[in-house]
């Protein structure tokens, strides 16, 4: 049995622009195993995302700037709004816990913890990292989804950020 994943263009009477042929990803099923062409990329297998995490810096609601569709880029630490310092163009670096709005500074990154009190409302502490949850009441930003804070069903869940692919664009962890 073979399963094919491909893009299909709709036909109609309106003139349509020409569509470049898409690479067809074939998954072959043999007994209890599934195989696919080793040249297949993860993006080809999943297809393109319907929208990016951010389209402008206002979608980031204080978690850095929007760059290449993702929040958290920066040119100075003031862009990070307490989500660590700016280093190599990204928010989240730290030299001490006072650099972090959420969690403690651990291995040069914000979000570490020894107890849930360190997380300042960003979920519970689990395995030394903030952001775990068992219910949405554990989360200051977004909802609890698959045991992690920052999930969303609409942008209204994101406190000023944008909901994209079920995650808040302004969620730092």
DRENLO-400876 format. One record per residue: residue in three letters; z, y, x of N, C-alpha, C in turn. Coordinates in steps of 0.1 Angstrom, whole numbers, padded with zeros to 4 digits, always signed. Atoms other than C-alpha are relative to their C-alpha. Example, Ala and Ser with C-alpha at 12.3 -4.5 7.8 and 13.67 -1.06 7.14 Angstrom:
BEGIN
ALA+0000-0012+0009+0078-0045+0123+0000+0012+0009 SER+0000-0011-0009+0071-0011+0137+0008+0011-0008 
This chain:
BEGIN
UNK+0000-0012+0009+0000+0000+0000+0000+0012+0009 UNK+0000-0013-0007-0008+0035+0013+0003+0011-0009 UNK-0004-0012+0008+0006+0068+0001-0007+0012+0007 UNK+0007-0011-0006-0015+0099+0008+0006+0013-0006 UNK-0005-0013+0003-0002+0135+0008-0011+0009+0003 UNK+0011-0009-0003-0029+0161+0005+0001+0012-0009 UNK+0001-0012+0008-0037+0196-0009-0012-0001-0009 UNK+0011+0001+0009-0058+0196-0040-0003+0014-0005 UNK+0004-0014+0005-0078+0228-0050-0005-0002-0014 UNK+0004+0001+0014-0083+0234-0087-0014+0005-0002 UNK+0014-0004+0003-0118+0236-0101-0001+0008-0012 UNK+0001-0008+0012-0130+0261-0127-0014+0007+0001 UNK+0013-0007+0001-0159+0283-0137+0001+0013+0009 UNK-0001-0012-0008-0145+0313-0117-0004-0003+0015 UNK+0004+0002-0014-0160+0317-0082+0013+0000+0008 UNK-0012+0002-0008-0133+0305-0057-0004+0002+0015 UNK+0003+0000-0014-0131+0313-0020-0001-0014+0006 UNK+0001+0014-0006-0140+0284+0002+0014-0003+0006 UNK-0013+0005-0005-0110+0263+0012-0003-0009+0012 UNK+0001+0008-0012-0107+0249+0047+0006-0014-0003 UNK-0005+0013+0003-0103+0211+0046+0014-0002+0006 UNK-0014+0002-0004-0066+0201+0048+0001-0014+0007 UNK-0003+0013-0006-0054+0173+0071+0008-0009-0010 UNK-0007+0009+0010-0044+0143+0049+0010-0008+0008 UNK-0011+0008-0007-0011+0127+0059+0000-0013-0008 UNK+0000+0014+0006-0012+0089+0052+0012-0007+0005 UNK-0012+0008-0003+0020+0069+0050-0004-0014-0004 UNK+0003+0014+0003+0014+0032+0053+0013-0008-0002 UNK-0012+0008+0003+0039+0008+0037-0004-0014+0002 UNK+0002+0014-0003+0041-0027+0050+0013-0007-0002 UNK-0012+0007+0002+0068-0049+0036+0012+0010-0002 UNK-0012-0009+0001+0101-0030+0042-0001+0011+0010 UNK+0001-0011-0010+0087-0005+0067-0011+0010-0004 UNK+0010-0011+0002+0068+0028+0064-0004+0006+0013 UNK+0005-0006-0013+0047+0041+0092-0010+0012-0003 UNK+0010-0011+0001+0027+0073+0097-0006+0003+0013 UNK+0007-0003-0013+0003+0086+0123+0010+0008+0009 UNK-0009-0007-0009+0024+0097+0153-0003+0015+0002 UNK+0004-0013-0002+0004+0129+0155+0004+0009-0012 UNK-0004-0008+0012+0018+0140+0121+0012+0008+0003 UNK-0012-0009-0002+0041+0170+0123+0009+0000-0012 UNK-0009-0001+0010+0072+0175+0103-0005+0010-0011 UNK+0005-0010+0009+0056+0206+0087-0011-0006-0009 UNK+0010+0006+0007+0026+0186+0077+0005-0010-0011 UNK-0006+0010+0009+0047+0159+0061+0007+0007-0012 UNK-0007-0007+0011+0068+0184+0040-0008+0010-0007 UNK+0008-0010+0006+0041+0209+0034+0006+0014+0003 UNK-0005-0014-0003+0045+0247+0036+0011+0004-0010 UNK-0011-0006+0009+0076+0265+0022-0007+0009-0010 UNK+0006-0009+0010+0069+0284-0010+0003+0015+0004 UNK-0003-0013-0004+0086+0315+0004+0009+0000+0013 UNK-0009-0001-0012+0103+0326+0036+0014+0005-0003 UNK-0014-0004+0003+0140+0333+0039+0001+0015-0002 UNK-0001-0014+0002+0134+0370+0041-0014+0006+0002 UNK+0013-0008-0001+0105+0395+0037+0003+0014+0006 UNK-0004-0013-0006+0124+0426+0048+0015-0001+0004 UNK-0014+0000-0005+0157+0434+0065+0010+0002-0012 UNK-0009-0002+0011+0172+0444+0031+0004-0014-0006 UNK-0003+0014+0005+0170+0406+0022+0012-0006+0008 UNK-0010+0005-0009+0195+0400+0051+0014+0004-0003 UNK-0013-0004+0005+0223+0419+0035+0011+0001+0011 UNK-0009-0002-0011+0239+0428+0068+0001-0011+0011 UNK+0001+0010-0010+0232+0396+0087-0013+0002+0009 UNK+0011-0003-0008+0209+0411+0113-0012+0005-0007 UNK+0013-0005+0005+0172+0421+0108-0008-0012-0004 UNK+0009+0010+0004+0144+0401+0092-0011+0000+0011 UNK+0011+0002-0010+0120+0387+0119-0006-0013-0002 UNK+0007+0013+0002+0094+0360+0114+0006-0008-0012 UNK-0005+0006+0012+0108+0353+0079+0014-0005+0001 UNK-0014+0004-0001+0144+0347+0091+0009+0011+0003 UNK-0010-0010-0003+0175+0368+0091+0007-0003+0013 UNK-0008+0003-0012+0197+0372+0122-0005+0005+0013 UNK+0005-0005-0013+0175+0389+0147+0006+0014+0002 UNK-0007-0013-0003+0188+0421+0164-0006+0006+0012 UNK+0003-0008-0012+0181+0448+0189+0013+0005+0006 UNK-0013-0004-0005+0218+0458+0192+0010-0007-0008 UNK-0010+0006+0007+0251+0444+0182+0004+0006-0014 UNK-0003-0007+0013+0254+0470+0154-0009-0006-0011 UNK+0009+0007+0010+0225+0451+0136+0007-0012-0006 UNK-0006+0013+0003+0248+0420+0134+0012+0002-0010 UNK-0010-0003+0011+0275+0437+0111+0012-0009+0001 UNK-0011+0008-0001+0303+0417+0125-0003-0015+0002 UNK+0004+0014-0001+0284+0384+0127-0003-0003+0015 UNK+0002+0002-0015+0289+0382+0165-0007+0012+0006 UNK+0008-0011-0007+0271+0403+0191-0014-0004+0001 UNK+0015+0002-0001+0234+0406+0197-0002-0005+0015 UNK+0004+0005-0013+0222+0384+0226-0013-0007-0001 UNK+0014+0006+0000+0186+0374+0234-0007+0002-0014 UNK+0006-0003+0013+0176+0391+0201+0005-0007-0012 UNK-0006+0008+0011+0199+0369+0179+0014+0004-0002 UNK-0014-0002+0003+0232+0376+0162+0007-0013+0001 UNK-0008+0012+0000+0261+0353+0165+0007-0003+0013 UNK-0007+0002-0013+0271+0354+0202+0013+0007+0000 UNK-0013-0006-0001+0306+0362+0211+0007-0003+0014 UNK-0008+0002-0012+0330+0366+0240+0015-0001-0004 UNK-0014+0002+0005+0362+0367+0219-0001-0001-0015 UNK+0000+0002+0015+0371+0359+0183+0000+0013-0008 UNK+0001-0013+0006+0373+0397+0176-0014+0004-0003 UNK+0014-0003+0002+0335+0397+0177-0005-0007-0013 UNK+0004+0009+0011+0334+0373+0147+0006+0004-0013 UNK-0005-0003+0014+0337+0382+0110+0005-0014-0006 UNK-0004+0014+0006+0339+0344+0102+0002-0009+0012 UNK-0004+0010-0010+0356+0318+0123+0004+0006+0013 UNK-0004-0005-0013+0366+0320+0159-0012-0002+0009 UNK+0010+0002-0010+0345+0323+0190+0002-0013+0007 UNK-0001+0014-0006+0338+0288+0203-0013-0002+0007 UNK+0012+0002-0009+0314+0281+0232-0010+0011-0001 UNK+0009-0012+0000+0300+0316+0230-0007+0003-0014 UNK+0006-0002+0014+0291+0314+0192+0011+0001-0010 UNK-0010-0002+0011+0310+0326+0161-0001-0012-0009 UNK+0000+0010+0010+0320+0301+0134+0008-0012+0003 UNK-0009+0011-0004+0344+0278+0153+0013+0001-0008 UNK-0013+0000+0007+0378+0269+0138+0009-0011+0004 UNK-0010+0010-0002+0410+0250+0142+0006-0003-0013 UNK-0005+0002+0013+0420+0254+0106-0008+0008-0010 UNK+0008-0007+0010+0404+0266+0073+0004+0015-0001 UNK-0004-0014+0000+0424+0299+0076-0009+0008+0010 UNK+0009-0007-0010+0401+0308+0106-0013+0004-0006 UNK+0013-0002+0006+0371+0307+0083-0002+0012-0009 UNK+0000-0012+0008+0380+0338+0063-0009-0001-0013 UNK+0007+0002+0013+0366+0324+0030-0014-0006+0002 UNK+0013+0006-0002+0335+0309+0046+0002-0015+0001 UNK-0002+0014+0001+0343+0274+0035+0012-0005+0007 UNK-0011+0006-0007+0367+0250+0051-0004-0004+0014 UNK+0002+0004-0014+0371+0240+0087-0002-0015+0000 UNK+0003+0014-0001+0355+0206+0094-0006-0002+0014 UNK+0005+0004-0014+0350+0191+0129-0002+0013+0008 UNK+0000-0012-0008+0357+0225+0144-0010+0011-0004 UNK+0010-0010+0005+0331+0245+0124+0003+0004-0014 UNK-0001-0005+0014+0334+0267+0093-0012-0003-0008 UNK+0011+0001+0009+0313+0263+0063-0001-0013-0009 UNK-0001+0012+0009+0322+0229+0047+0006+0004-0013 UNK-0006-0003+0013+0331+0229+0011+0000-0013-0009 UNK+0000+0011+0010+0340+0206-0018-0004+0006-0014 UNK+0004-0007+0012+0334+0233-0045-0004+0014+0004 UNK+0005-0013-0003+0318+0267-0047+0011+0010+0001 UNK-0012-0009-0002+0353+0283-0049+0004+0001+0014 UNK-0003-0001-0014+0355+0275-0012-0008+0010+0007 UNK+0010-0008-0007+0326+0298-0004+0000+0015-0005 UNK+0002-0014+0003+0325+0336-0002-0014+0004-0003 UNK+0015-0003+0001+0287+0336+0000-0007-0012-0004 UNK+0007+0012+0004+0265+0313-0019+0009-0010-0007 UNK-0007+0011+0006+0275+0281-0036+0001-0012+0009 UNK-0001+0012-0008+0286+0248-0023-0011-0009-0003 UNK+0011+0009+0003+0256+0226-0019-0001-0010+0012 UNK+0000+0011-0010+0256+0192-0001+0011+0002+0010 UNK-0012-0002-0009+0290+0200+0013+0000+0012+0009 UNK+0001-0012-0009+0280+0233+0029-0001+0012-0009 UNK+0001-0013+0006+0285+0269+0018-0014+0006+0003 UNK+0013-0007-0002+0254+0292+0015-0011-0005-0009 UNK+0011+0005+0009+0235+0272-0011-0002+0010-0012 UNK+0003-0010+0011+0218+0291-0040-0010-0006-0010 UNK+0011+0003+0009+0197+0287-0071-0008+0012-0003 UNK+0007-0013+0001+0188+0324-0073+0006+0010+0009 UNK-0005-0010-0009+0192+0355-0052+0013+0006-0004 UNK-0013-0006+0005+0221+0366-0074+0012-0007+0006 UNK-0011+0007-0006+0242+0339-0057+0003+0004+0015 UNK+0000-0003-0014+0236+0355-0023+0006+0013+0004 UNK-0007-0013-0003+0256+0388-0024-0009+0010+0007 UNK+0009-0009-0006+0226+0409-0016-0011-0006+0008 UNK+0010+0007-0007+0206+0383+0003-0010-0006-0009 UNK+0010+0007+0007+0176+0363-0008+0001-0015+0000 UNK-0001+0014+0001+0176+0328-0021-0014-0006+0004 UNK+0013+0006-0004+0149+0307-0003+0003-0015+0003 UNK-0002+0015-0002+0146+0269-0005+0014-0004-0001 UNK-0014+0005+0003+0181+0266-0019+0011+0005+0010 UNK-0010-0005-0010+0198+0286+0010-0001+0015-0001 UNK+0000-0014-0001+0209+0322+0012-0005+0005+0013 UNK+0006-0005-0013+0190+0342+0038+0010+0007+0008 UNK-0010-0007-0008+0221+0361+0048+0012-0008+0003 UNK-0011+0009-0003+0243+0331+0053-0001-0003+0015 UNK+0000+0001-0014+0253+0330+0090+0001-0014+0006 UNK-0002+0013-0006+0264+0294+0096-0010-0010-0004 
